[in-house]
Amino acid sequence: MPTPPAATAAARRLLCDAPCTRTLEPLPLDPSTVRAGTPLASHAELPGGEGPAVGIWELTAGTVTDVEADEVFVVLAGRGTVTFGDGSVIPLRPGVVVRLRAGDETVWTVTETLRKVYVS
């Protein structure tokens, strides 16, 4: 029996049905960006074809610096802060939605493994 067209369309739209438990691939950190602890990063780019990149990113406890790309993210799990070059700080916890701008210089301080889903 052929798959109904609506089911096929839905399958193309579903990017991930379990972002909090999806297995991620290691993402090496440049040692010069690590300010404290021994954080580990990991990620998974989600399939989606055309349009902006969508993925899941995770960082274990520690502090790292970064220079950002344009991105919007939603924190799925964990806690920490992101501090911007102008001194502003955003507390991170599940449900927080943040916009990063290309060129933002940031310091990520993670106190509980942080997992986010992002669109860039």
C-alpha angles and dihedrals in degrees: 000000000000121000112257113250092241091056091050091050091049091051090055091051098048107090099174133349097195111033094160093059104028114128111248132204121239114264110199116230120218103245090224089065095056111097101169140008126000103285121183123208128204137170149175124209107216120226114250109132112214125028132040122344115263123193151142122250130186135188126186123218116307141073126278137168126225144172107226137225123212104289144148117205140180120209110233099179142354138039140260143101138267114213120198129214090256090060097254116139130204117198110224123216135138112304098023114134118204136181118213121196125215109267096022108146108219142181115208115203110186120190097170122027105281122215123183138173113223141192117201 
